[in-house]
Amino acid sequence: MNIADIRKEYKQRSLSEKDIEENPFKVNAMTLATASATGLPAARIVLLKGYDEKGFVFFSNYESFKGIQLSENPRACLVFFWKELERQVRITGLVEKTLAAESDEYYNSRPATSRIGAWASPQSRVINNREWLEQNEKKYTAAFNGTDIVRPANWGGYRVKPVTIEFWQGRSSRLHDRIQYTLQETGNWLIERLAP
Ligand SMILES: Cc1cc2nc3c(=O)[nH]c(=O)nc-3n(C[C@H](O)[C@H](O)[C@H](O)COP(=O)(O)O)c2cc1C
């Protein structure tokens, strides 16, 4: 690729006021790390779709690679990184599927095309080519033919129930702040400072 092409690439992207969040804290991409029963790790980005004292919720395909790892080993680590704030948050915890009603509620809030996508894409499986995927999308669009696009059983939410939450704040001379919360059996959080 030559430099002229790179410039062309830049021109295809834009950031307009009408596309951005009113609140910069709404940025919700996080790294999700999982591991197989044998300890093989895998990480990928998913979107945080809800959080409260019960945990952190994201949605995915239950038969995806992450879904298989989570069924073998229902533990995960989440990492958020805010470059502008020089801040990182790391959460480790136990993972459970959200209730069907919770998965339905989020699934039904998604556009029809995304709902069809959940049916059409066997996430993380090897497929022959792009055409196969597009044909599958057409197949499901025709099959639902304007009827209610219900949630496929292999798609839904996961909740990461935190056991530790660590806040990292960049500071000068590499003397960063790290504060770790660890959930105790009493239900209280132990707060400790870690060396950077
Ligand atoms: C910004 C961004 C957001 C994403 N959000 C999700 C998501 O919410 N759920 C999901 O299943 N995959 C999401 N993906 C795709 C995943 O990173 C990943 O490719 C996919 O889930 C398959 O992962 P697996 O093979 O490890 O199961 C997202 C990717 C990016 C880059």
The ligand as a MOL file (V3000), in Angstrom:
LIG
                    3D

  0  0  0     0  0            999 V3000
M  V30 BEGIN CTAB
M  V30 COUNTS 31 33 0 0 0
M  V30 BEGIN ATOM
M  V30 1 C -15.9600 -2.6970 19.4180 0
M  V30 2 C -16.3320 -4.1580 19.4000 0
M  V30 3 C -17.4750 -4.5590 20.0550 0
M  V30 4 C -17.8670 -5.9000 20.0770 0
M  V30 5 N -18.9500 -6.2670 20.7990 0
M  V30 6 C -19.2890 -7.5720 20.8750 0
M  V30 7 C -20.3590 -7.9920 21.7280 0
M  V30 8 O -20.9810 -7.1970 22.4580 0
M  V30 9 N -20.6780 -9.3130 21.7230 0
M  V30 10 C -19.9810 -10.2360 20.9740 0
M  V30 11 O -20.3150 -11.4070 21.0140 0
M  V30 12 N -18.9530 -9.8630 20.1910 0
M  V30 13 C -18.5850 -8.5640 20.1290 0
M  V30 14 N -17.5210 -8.1870 19.3460 0
M  V30 15 C -16.8110 -9.2250 18.5630 0
M  V30 16 C -15.8370 -9.9690 19.4930 0
M  V30 17 O -14.6640 -9.1900 19.7210 0
M  V30 18 C -15.4290 -11.3530 18.9500 0
M  V30 19 O -14.8810 -11.2430 17.6590 0
M  V30 20 C -16.6100 -12.3180 18.8700 0
M  V30 21 O -17.4610 -12.1980 19.9950 0
M  V30 22 C -16.1210 -13.7600 18.7830 0
M  V30 23 O -15.3090 -14.0390 19.8930 0
M  V30 24 P -14.9460 -15.5390 20.3380 0
M  V30 25 O -14.5870 -16.2910 19.0800 0
M  V30 26 O -13.7780 -15.4070 21.2800 0
M  V30 27 O -16.1600 -16.1210 21.0020 0
M  V30 28 C -17.0990 -6.8590 19.3580 0
M  V30 29 C -15.9390 -6.4490 18.6980 0
M  V30 30 C -15.5490 -5.1180 18.7420 0
M  V30 31 C -14.2610 -4.7200 18.0550 0
M  V30 END ATOM
M  V30 BEGIN BOND
M  V30 1 1 1 2
M  V30 2 1 2 3
M  V30 3 2 2 30
M  V30 4 2 3 4
M  V30 5 1 4 5
M  V30 6 1 4 28
M  V30 7 2 5 6
M  V30 8 1 6 7
M  V30 9 1 6 13
M  V30 10 2 7 8
M  V30 11 1 7 9
M  V30 12 1 9 10
M  V30 13 2 10 11
M  V30 14 1 10 12
M  V30 15 2 12 13
M  V30 16 1 13 14
M  V30 17 1 14 15
M  V30 18 1 14 28
M  V30 19 1 15 16
M  V30 20 1 16 17
M  V30 21 1 16 18
M  V30 22 1 18 19
M  V30 23 1 18 20
M  V30 24 1 20 21
M  V30 25 1 20 22
M  V30 26 1 22 23
M  V30 27 1 23 24
M  V30 28 2 24 25
M  V30 29 1 24 26
M  V30 30 1 24 27
M  V30 31 2 28 29
M  V30 32 1 29 30
M  V30 33 1 30 31
M  V30 END BOND
M  V30 END CTAB
M  END
